[in-house]
Amino acid sequence: MAEPAHILLVEDNRMDVELTLDAFREAKLRNTVHVATRGEEALDYLFGRKEYADRQLYPLPSLILLDLKMPGIDGFEVLRQIKAAPILRRLPVIILTSSKEEGDRALSYDIGANSYLVKPVLFDGFLDVVRQIEGYWLLLNAPPPK
């Protein structure tokens, strides 16, 4: 069996973080989920800066779940910096947001998002999304070469 994937969840809403983590536990996924609650923290993690410099403790993720609407450095800027960095640009980034705005979706794909998912309101919907993420992005999808 393959090693569990590392997932970076970038989400500033504490309730959404807990909902996502609960859905991962309920789905019995073995993946390690690292949480960044601000865009700046996500970039520090991804670039191995500050407290995230130890790649043994904070390995590059196999998948990024990224919220768009955050104070300070928002998800769009995080996505721009990911896709501009040669070491990060191939990492799959799934936008996981409450925004149904067509402009947000278009901009996300223009910048390089791999998928755009609107957060379900109910827990069962969130659980389905988590299972779909695992099924496709972590099991079926062939990851990019390193």
C-alpha positions as CSV (number, residue, x, y, z in Angstrom):
1,M,0.0,0.0,0.0
2,A,1.3,3.5,-0.9
3,E,2.3,5.9,1.8
4,P,-0.5,8.3,2.9
5,A,-0.4,11.5,1.0
6,H,0.3,14.9,2.6
7,I,-2.4,17.4,2.0
8,L,-2.2,21.2,2.8
9,L,-5.5,22.7,3.7
10,V,-5.4,26.5,3.4
11,E,-8.5,27.8,5.2
12,D,-9.0,30.8,7.5
13,N,-12.5,29.8,8.8
14,R,-12.1,27.6,11.9
15,M,-15.5,25.9,11.4
16,D,-14.6,25.0,7.8
17,V,-11.3,23.6,9.0
18,E,-13.0,21.4,11.6
19,L,-15.7,20.3,9.1
20,T,-13.0,19.3,6.6
21,L,-10.9,17.5,9.2
22,D,-14.0,15.7,10.6
23,A,-14.9,14.6,7.0
24,F,-11.4,13.2,6.5
25,R,-11.7,11.3,9.8
26,E,-15.2,10.1,9.0
27,A,-14.1,8.8,5.6
28,K,-11.2,7.0,7.4
29,L,-8.6,8.5,5.1
30,R,-5.0,7.9,6.2
31,N,-3.7,11.1,4.7
32,T,-1.8,13.6,6.8
33,V,-3.5,17.0,6.7
34,H,-1.5,20.1,7.5
35,V,-3.5,23.3,8.1
36,A,-2.5,26.8,7.2
37,T,-5.0,29.4,8.4
38,R,-3.6,32.4,6.4
39,G,-2.2,32.8,2.9
40,E,1.2,33.9,4.3
41,E,1.4,30.8,6.4
42,A,0.6,28.6,3.4
43,L,3.4,30.2,1.4
44,D,5.9,29.8,4.3
45,Y,4.9,26.1,4.5
46,L,5.2,25.6,0.7
47,F,8.5,27.4,0.4
48,G,9.9,25.9,3.6
49,R,10.4,29.2,5.4
50,K,10.5,30.1,9.0
51,E,9.1,27.3,11.3
52,Y,8.4,25.2,8.2
53,A,12.0,24.8,7.1
54,D,12.3,21.2,8.2
55,R,11.0,19.2,5.2
56,Q,11.0,16.0,7.4
57,L,8.3,17.5,9.6
58,Y,6.7,19.6,6.8
59,P,7.0,17.8,3.5
60,L,5.7,19.2,0.3
61,P,2.1,18.2,0.0
62,S,0.7,15.9,-2.7
63,L,-2.4,18.1,-2.9
64,I,-3.4,21.6,-1.9
65,L,-7.0,22.5,-0.8
66,L,-7.1,26.2,-1.1
67,D,-9.8,28.7,0.0
68,L,-9.9,31.9,-2.0
69,K,-11.4,34.5,0.4
70,M,-8.8,35.1,3.2
71,P,-7.6,38.3,4.8
72,G,-4.1,39.5,3.9
73,I,-2.7,37.3,1.2
74,D,-5.8,35.7,-0.4
75,G,-6.1,32.4,-2.2
76,F,-5.6,33.9,-5.7
77,E,-2.2,35.3,-4.7
78,V,-1.2,32.0,-3.0
79,L,-2.2,30.2,-6.3
80,R,-0.2,32.7,-8.4
81,Q,2.9,32.1,-6.3
82,I,2.5,28.3,-6.4
83,K,2.2,28.3,-10.2
84,A,5.1,30.7,-10.7
85,A,7.5,28.6,-8.7
86,P,9.2,25.8,-10.6
87,I,9.4,23.6,-7.5
88,L,5.7,24.0,-6.8
89,R,3.9,24.6,-10.1
90,R,3.1,20.9,-10.7
91,L,1.4,20.4,-7.4
92,P,-2.4,19.9,-7.8
93,V,-4.4,22.8,-6.4
94,I,-8.1,22.3,-5.7
95,I,-9.9,25.5,-4.9
96,L,-12.3,24.7,-2.1
97,T,-14.4,27.8,-1.5
98,S,-17.9,29.0,-0.7
99,S,-17.8,31.4,-3.7
100,K,-20.1,30.6,-6.6
101,E,-19.0,33.7,-8.5
102,E,-18.2,33.0,-12.1
103,G,-15.4,35.5,-12.1
104,D,-13.7,33.8,-9.2
105,R,-13.9,30.4,-11.0
106,A,-12.6,31.9,-14.2
107,L,-9.7,33.7,-12.5
108,S,-8.8,30.5,-10.5
109,Y,-8.5,28.5,-13.7
110,D,-6.7,31.3,-15.5
111,I,-4.1,31.3,-12.8
112,G,-3.7,27.5,-12.9
113,A,-6.1,25.8,-10.5
114,N,-6.6,22.1,-11.2
115,S,-10.2,22.0,-9.9
116,Y,-12.8,24.3,-8.4
117,L,-15.2,23.0,-5.8
118,V,-17.9,24.9,-4.0
119,K,-18.1,23.9,-0.3
120,P,-21.2,22.0,0.5
121,V,-23.3,23.4,3.3
122,L,-24.2,20.0,5.0
123,F,-21.7,17.6,6.5
124,D,-22.8,14.7,4.3
125,G,-22.0,16.8,1.2
126,F,-18.6,17.6,2.6
127,L,-18.0,13.9,3.3
128,D,-18.9,13.2,-0.3
129,V,-16.5,15.8,-1.5
130,V,-13.7,14.4,0.6
131,R,-14.3,10.9,-0.7
132,Q,-14.2,12.2,-4.3
133,I,-11.0,14.1,-3.6
134,E,-9.4,10.9,-2.3
135,G,-10.8,8.7,-5.0
136,Y,-9.7,10.8,-7.9
137,W,-6.8,13.1,-6.8
138,L,-5.0,10.7,-4.4
139,L,-5.8,7.3,-5.9
140,L,-6.7,7.5,-9.6
141,N,-4.8,10.5,-10.8
142,A,-1.2,9.9,-11.9
143,P,0.9,12.6,-10.1
144,P,3.2,14.8,-12.1
145,P,6.9,13.7,-12.3
146,K,9.1,15.1,-9.6
